[in-house]
Amino acid sequence: MTRTSVRLSSTDFLQKPPEIFSAIMPPGRQLHARTVYLQRLRKVQAPELLRLFETNRAGLNRWLQPLPDKLSLLQMQDLIAEDHKFARHGSRLDLGIFSSENRRLIGRIALHSVDYGIQRSAGLSYWITHELCGGGLMTMSLATLVAFAFEEACLHRLWLNIVSDNHASLRLAEKLGFCREGLLRKNLFINRSWQDSVQLSLLETEYDAHADEWIENGWLGIADD
C-alpha cells in the first residue's frame, strides 16, 4: 500500500468554512476545566443571564461597554439568539462560564473579530461575577478557550485589548504567557471617557510551550478520578 501525499496550497491553508464554530462547538457541547465549564447559552437561560448582568452592572460599566439603564428578558433572549447567529457565521463565539459544582452561570467569555484570512487570528474578551474574582476560575476559563482556539479552531494568534489600569486582567493574561505589544492611546470609550488600552497577544507556538505548565498548574484539563 502506498501513501498518497496531499499538498495544500497557501489558499487552501488560509480558508476555513464560515460555519466552523457551529460545527465544532454546537450548543450542547461543554469545554471542561477542573471546576468550571464553557458552553453556548440557550434561550431558556435568559433569566440567569439577566441576573448575571444586573448583579455585575458596576464592574461591567467600569471595564466594558456600558449597559443600558434597563435590561429585559427579551433583550437577553435576543442576545443569545445573536450569539448563535455569529457562531454559525464563524465571526465570533460567545460562551457562558458555568460552575461545575452547581451548574450556575458565573461569567461570559468570547472569541471575537475572527479572521481566517491572512491573519488567522481572533480577539478575546472575558468577565466573571465579582464575588468569584481572584479565585482562579477565570484563569481556567481563559486557558480552556485558548486551548480550544489553537487545538480545534486552528487559529494562529490570539489578542487582547485591556484597559491600561485594569491590573487584575493584565496580570491574568500575562500569567498565561500573553506578551505586551504596546499601548493603544485613547482606544476604548469606556466609563464615559476615552481610555488607553494595552494590547497583548499569544501565538500558537507560545501556547505549545506553555500548555504543559498550564496542565501541571491545574489551569487546563480536568481533575483525575
Secondary structure as the mmCIF struct_conf table of DSSP 4:
data_model
#
loop_
_struct_conf.conf_type_id
_struct_conf.id
_struct_conf.beg_label_comp_id
_struct_conf.beg_label_asym_id
_struct_conf.beg_label_seq_id
_struct_conf.end_label_comp_id
_struct_conf.end_label_asym_id
_struct_conf.end_label_seq_id
HELX_LH_PP_P HELX_LH_PP_P1 ARG A 3 SER A 5
HELX_LH_PP_P HELX_LH_PP_P2 ARG A 7 SER A 9
HELX_RH_AL_P HELX_RH_AL_P1 SER A 10 LEU A 14
TURN_TY1_P TURN_TY1_P1 PRO A 18 GLU A 19
HELX_RH_AL_P HELX_RH_AL_P2 ILE A 20 ILE A 24
BEND BEND1 MET A 25 MET A 25
TURN_TY1_P TURN_TY1_P2 PRO A 27 GLY A 28
STRN STRN1 LEU A 31 HIS A 32
BEND BEND2 ARG A 34 THR A 35
STRN STRN2 VAL A 36 GLN A 39
HELX_RH_3T_P HELX_RH_3T_P1 LYS A 43 GLN A 45
HELX_RH_AL_P HELX_RH_AL_P3 ALA A 46 THR A 55
TURN_TY1_P TURN_TY1_P3 ASN A 56 ASN A 56
HELX_RH_AL_P HELX_RH_AL_P4 ARG A 57 TRP A 63
BEND BEND3 LEU A 64 GLN A 65
HELX_LH_PP_P HELX_LH_PP_P3 PRO A 66 PRO A 68
BEND BEND4 ASP A 69 LYS A 70
HELX_RH_AL_P HELX_RH_AL_P5 LEU A 73 HIS A 89
TURN_TY1_P TURN_TY1_P4 GLY A 90 GLY A 90
BEND BEND5 SER A 91 SER A 91
STRN STRN3 LEU A 93 SER A 99
TURN_TY1_P TURN_TY1_P5 SER A 100 ASN A 102
STRN STRN4 LEU A 105 ASP A 115
BEND BEND6 GLY A 117 GLN A 119
STRN STRN5 SER A 121 ILE A 128
HELX_RH_3T_P HELX_RH_3T_P2 HIS A 130 LEU A 132
TURN_TY1_P TURN_TY1_P6 CYS A 133 GLY A 134
BEND BEND7 GLY A 135 GLY A 136
HELX_RH_AL_P HELX_RH_AL_P6 LEU A 137 GLU A 151
TURN_TY1_P TURN_TY1_P7 GLU A 152 GLU A 152
BEND BEND8 ALA A 153 ALA A 153
BEND BEND9 HIS A 156 HIS A 156
STRN STRN6 ARG A 157 VAL A 163
TURN_TY1_P TURN_TY1_P8 SER A 164 ASP A 165
HELX_RH_AL_P HELX_RH_AL_P7 HIS A 167 LYS A 175
TURN_TY1_P TURN_TY1_P9 LEU A 176 GLY A 177
HELX_LH_PP_P HELX_LH_PP_P4 PHE A 178 PHE A 178
STRN STRN7 CYS A 179 ILE A 190
TURN_TY1_P TURN_TY1_P10 ASN A 191 ARG A 192
STRN STRN8 SER A 193 LEU A 203
HELX_RH_AL_P HELX_RH_AL_P8 GLU A 204 GLU A 216
TURN_TY1_P TURN_TY1_P11 ASN A 217 GLY A 218
BEND BEND10 TRP A 219 GLY A 221
#
